[in-house]
Amino acid sequence: MAQLGRDWTFLARDDQLPPGGDWTTWLVLGGRGAGKTRAGAEWVRGLALGHPGYVPARAGRIALVAETYADLREVMIDGPSGLRWIHASRERPCFEATRRRLVWPNGAVALGFSAEDPEALRGPQFDAAWADEIGKWRQGEEVWDMLQFGLRLGSRPRQVATTTPRAVPLVKRLVGASAVATTRATTRDNAANLAPSFLEAVVGAYRGTRLGRQELDGELLEDREDALWTREAIERTRVFEAPELARVVVAVDPPAGGAKRSDACGIVAAGLGRDGRAYVLEDATVSSAKPEIWAARAVALYRRLEADALVAEVNQGGEMVRSVIAGLDPGVPVLAVRATRGKWLRAEPVAALYAQARVAHVGAHPALEDEMAAFGVDGLSGGRSPDRVDALVWAVTQLMLGPKGSGPRIVGL
C-alpha cells in the first residue's frame, strides 16, 4: 500500500497523465487548484528518473520556466506540489539556489528560468521542458519561441505547458495547433484535495461568471473584436439577487420550424427595477423543439416569475405563435413584435444600455453570454442564428426602449 501511495499512475486522474499520440507539446489547461502543477511536476519526475512509458525515455537536461524566479522556487520546486516534495527522500533532487538548478542523484539536471528574462534561454539546450502558467507570461510568445530553439537534444524532445486559460496570443496559438495534445480539468475535479470551505465559498460564489469559468472551470474565453458586447461589460454590472421589480417580461424568439435541425427557440426573462435598470433574470432557451415544447417552457417561465407579458417575435410564425400559446394558457397576454430591421441594428440600442451600466445580469447565464460576446456585425460565425441574443434584445427593448405595455406593479423575486 505504501508503494501505491507514491505511484502517480495510481493516484492521478486521466487528465493529469501524459496523453498518448505523437505530440511535441502537452498543454494542460485547468482551473485554480485543479492539479496542474502536480501534473507538470510528476511528468518531469518521470522523465528525470526514467520511468517506463515516458518519452523521452530519460531526460538528462530539463528546462523549468516560471512566470518569475520567485514562482520557480515557491511553486515549481518547493511548493506543496513542487518537484522536491513529490519525490521519495532517496531520489529527491538537490536544489542549488545560486545556479537555479535541480540535480537528481542519477545525474539528471533541471535548469530554472524566468519568463521575465527571455534572453536567458538563448544558448542552453534541453531534451524536455516544463513551462508553468504560460497565460500569465508578459512576453509570452517571445519566451516560448526562445524555449523552442533550446529543445534540441535527444531523438524526441518534448515539453509540457501548464496554465489557467487566458485568451492571450500564446495560449490561443497552442490550442488546437498541430503536435499539441490538450487536456482540461476543473477545480471541482480535484475536490478531494481541496478544503470544503473553499469549494463552498469560492467555487459556489463564482460559478458561471467569467472569472469562475476561467479560473475555476479552466475555460478559454474570448471576445470577438467587433462584438457588440464584451464579457468585461457584462461582468461589471453582474448582481446575484434582483432588486424589487416593477415589471417582468418573458421574450420569445421562435424558430422557423420545429424540425430536429431547426434553430433554437430563444427564451429570456428580464425585469425592470425600481432603480430604472433592466435585470436579466433567466435564459430558458430550448434547442430544436416543436412549438408545443418551447411554448410550454415560455408559459411556465411566465407563470413562475409572475410576469406581465410574453413578448414574441412573429416574423417567422405569424399568428401561430399566439395560437400555440393561447392553446396552452389563454390567460397569458402575448405582445407580438415584428422585426423590421436587421439583428445588428436592433441590438445596437440594447448594447448601448449595457455600456451605460443600465442592464445587469442576475447570476450567470453562460450560454447567453457566450453568444453575446460572439455576436458581430455579420452575426454569429458559421451562419448560426443568435436566438438567445434576439430574445434578450426583445425583452430589454420592451422594458427600456419600447412601449410600456401594462402598468407597473411590484413583483418580489
N, C-alpha and C positions, 0 to 999 in steps of 0.2 A: 504493500500500500504506500510506503514511503516513496518508492520509486515512481509509482503512478502520480504521486503528488507533485513530482518535479517534471513529469513528462508533459511537455507543452502540447503534443499531438493529442493527448488525452484530455487536457484541460480546455483547450482553445475551442472557440466556435469556428464554424467553417469559414466565415469571412475573415478570421484572423490568421488563417493558414495560407501559405503561398498557393495561388491558383495554378492549375495545370496549363499546358499550352506553351507555345513558343513566343513568350513575351520578353521584352527587354526592361520594361518599367512596370512595376506593380504599384498602382495608385490606390491607396487606402483612404476612402472618404468616410468620415464618421462624425457624429455629434460629440459634444463635450462628455468626457468620461466613458466613451464607447469602447475603449480598449485599443485605440490606435497606437499609442506609444508602446504598449506591451507587444503588439503585433510586430512593430518595426524592430524592437529590441530582440525579440525571440528569433526573428529572421537573421539578424546579424549574428546572434549567438550560434545558430545552426550552421552558418557559413564558417565562422571562425573555428568551430570545433569539428567541422567536417561531418555533421550528422547525415545519415543516409537520406537520400531523396532531395537534398538541397543542391541547387545549381547556382553558381559554380560549386563543384564538389567540396572544395575547401578554399576559402578566400584568405590570402595572406596579407593583403593591403586593402583596407576598407576606409571609405570617406564617411564622416559623420558631419552633416551640415544642418545647423540650427539657425533660428532667426538671429540670435545674438550669442556671444560666448557664454553669457550667464545662463541662457536656456540650454546650451550644450551641456554644461555641467549639472545644472539643477534639474533638468528634465531627462535628457537622453542618457546621461551617465549615472548620476547619483539620485535621481528621482525614484519614487516607490515602484515604478515600473521600468526603471532605467537599467542600463546594461550591467552595472556592478551588482545589482541586487537580485537579478534573476538567475545568477549562476550559483551552483554549489561552491562551497569555500575552496575546494581543491582545484577548481577550474576557473575561479574568478580572475578577471584581468586586473592588472595594476594600473592605476591612473597616474600618469606623470604630468602633473598640472603645468609645469613650466613649458613643457613641449606640447601640451594639449593633445596627448595621445594615450590610448589604452594598449597595453601589451598583455597578451594571453600567455600562460605558461608554455603553450606549444609553439610560441613564436609568432602567432598572428598579431597584426597591428592594425589599430583603427586611429586615423588622424582626424582631429576635430577642426571645424571651420565655422565661421560666422557668415551669414548671408549679407551682413553689412560690409563685408570685405571681399568682393568677388575676385580681386586680383590675387588673393592668397591661393586661389585654386589654380592659378597659372603655374604649370610646372610639374606638380605632383601627379602620380599616376596610380590607378587602382584597378582592382578586378571586381569591386562591388561598392555600393554606396547606399546610405540611408539619409534621406532628406526629410526633415521634420517641419511641419506647419508651413508648407510652401505657399499657402494662401496668404500668409502674413508677411512674406518677404517683400521689402520695399523695392528692391531691384531684382525682382523675381526672375524675369527672363534672362537677364544678363548673368546672374549667378548660375542658373540652370544650364545655360549654354557653356559656361566655363567648366562646369562639372562634367558635361558630356565629353569634352575634349580629354578629360583625365581618365575616363573609363576605357582604358586601352590595354589592360593586362589580361592574360589568360585567353582561353578559347571562347568563353561565354560571359562577358561582363554584364552584370545586371544591377538594378537599383530599385529601392522601394521608396515611395514618397507618401508620407502620412500627413493628413491635413483635415481640418474642418473646412468644408467647401466655402469658397468665396468666389464671386464672379469676377475674378481678376484675369488678365490675359494668360498667365501661365497655366492656371487651373483649367480654363476653357480650352486652351491649346491641347492639354493632355487628355481631357475627357473625350473618349471616342476615337482617339488617334490610333493609328496602326501600331502594333507592337506594344500597346499599353493594355494591361489587364486591370480592370477596376473592380474593387469590392466595396460594399457600403454597409454601414451599421448605424443604428440609432443609439441614443443614450439609454433608452429602455432595454435594449438588447443586453446591456451589461448591468441590469438592475441588481443582480445577485451580489455585485461588488460595490454597490453604492448605498449611501445612507438613506433609509426610508424617508427621513425628513427632507432630504434633497429632492427625491422623486416627487414628494407631495407638494412642497412649497415652490420649487423652481420649475420642474417639468410640468406640473399642473398649471401653474400660472402663465407660462409662455406657450403652452400647446397651441399650435395652429397659427401663431403670429409669425411674421417674417423672421424675427430673431430666433424664435423657437424652432422653426423649420430649418433654419441654417445651423444654429449652434447645438440643437438637440437631435433633430432628425437627420442632419447631415445632407440636406438637400442643396443643390446648386441652383440658386435663384437668380434670374436675370431680368432686367428691364429692357424692353425694346427701345431703341434710341428715339423713334418717332411716336412712341406710345402716348396716348392722351393722359394716362395715369402713371404715376411712379409708386413703387412699393413704399418709398420713404414718406410720400404724402399721405398714403393710406394709414401707415403706422403712426404718423404724428398725431392723428386725432382719434385713434382707437380707444374705446372705453369698454369696460367689462360689465356694465349694467346700464340699462336705458333709464333716462330720467322719466318724469311724468310726461305722458304724451297726449297731445290734443287730437291727433288723427293717426290712423293706421290704414295703410292700403296694401293690397297684395296685387302685384303686377304679373301678367302672364304674357309671354311671347310664344304663341303656339306654333308647332311645326307645320309644314305644308301638308304632311300626311302622317299616318300612324304606322307606316311600314317599319320593318326592323332596321332599315338603313336610313330612315329619316332623321332629321336634326333633332336635337334635344328640345324639350319644352322648357323655356326659361321661366322660373317662378321665383320671385324675390319679394319679400315683405319689407316695408320701411315705415317709419313713423315720424311725425312732426313733433318736436319737443316744444315745451313752453318757452325754451330759450331761443326759438327760431331756427334751430338746426334740424336737419334731417338725420335720422338714425337708421342705418341698415340693420334689420333685425335677424333676417334668416334668408338663406339660399336653399330653396327646396326643389331646385331644377331636377327634372326626371328625363332620362335618356330613352329614345326610341320607343315611346309609349303611345298606345292608342288613345284617342280623345277621352274616352271614359276614365282612363287611368290618370292622365295628367289633370283632368278636370277635378277628379276626386281629391287629388293631392292639393290642388289650389283651394278647393272649398274647405277642406279640413284645416288648412293653414288659416284661412279667413276666419273660421269659427273659433279656432284655438286662440288667436290673437285679438279676437273681438274687433275685427277691422271695420272700417266704414264702407269700403267699396272694393270691388275686384276690378282692376284696370286691365283690359285685354286688347291687344292689337288684333284688328280684324282684317288686315290686308290679305292674309292667306286663307282664313277660314270663313270670313264674312259672318253671316248670321249663324253659322254652325257653332261658333264659339258661344254665343248667347244661348242657343237652344240646348247644347250639351250641358251647360252649367245649370240652366233652368230645370233640366230633366233630373238633375241630381239634387238640387236645392233651390226651389223657386224663390226663397227669401233672400238670396244673395244678389244685391244690386250690381250689375255689370256696367262699367263705364267703357264704352267702346272707343278706341282711339285708332286713328288711321295714319300711317306713315306717309308723308308727302315729300320728305327729303331723305337723303342718304343717311346711313347709320352714323358716319363720322360727324356730319353736320348736326344730327340730333343729339349726339353725345357731347359735343363741344361745350354747350352751356352747363351741362351737369359736371363735366370735368373742371370747369371754371369754379364751380361751387366747392369742389374738393380743394382746389388750390387756395381758396379763401377760408378754408377750415370750417365750412358751413355744412359739411356732411361727415358723419362719423360712423364707423362700423362698430356694432356692439358684439364683442367677441371676435372670433376669427372665422373667415369664410374662404378657406384656401383655394378652392376651385374657382370661385368667382374672382378672387384677387389675382390669380394666375392669368385669367382671361383678360382682366383689365390691364395688367402690365404687358400683355402681348397684343393689345388692340392698337394697331397703327392706322395710318391714313388709308391703306388698302385692306383694312380689316385684319383678320387673323391669317397666319401662314397656312398654306395648303388649301385655301378657299373654305376653311371651316366657318360655320355660322356662329357669330358671337351671341348665342342665345341668352346666356346669363347677363351679359352686358346690356343687351336690348331690354330685358325685363327690369334691370336696375335703372336704366335711363327712364323708362316709362314711370316707375314708381317715384323717383326723385322729381321728375318733371311734374307729376301730378301734385306732389306735396309743396314744391318750392317755386315752380315756374308756370304751372298750368292753372286751370280753373279750380276753385276751391271745393267744388262738389258740395257735399252735405256740410252743415255747420259743424264747428268743432265740438268735441266732447272729451272729457278726461278719461283716459284709459290707463289703468295700472298694470304694469308688467312685472 
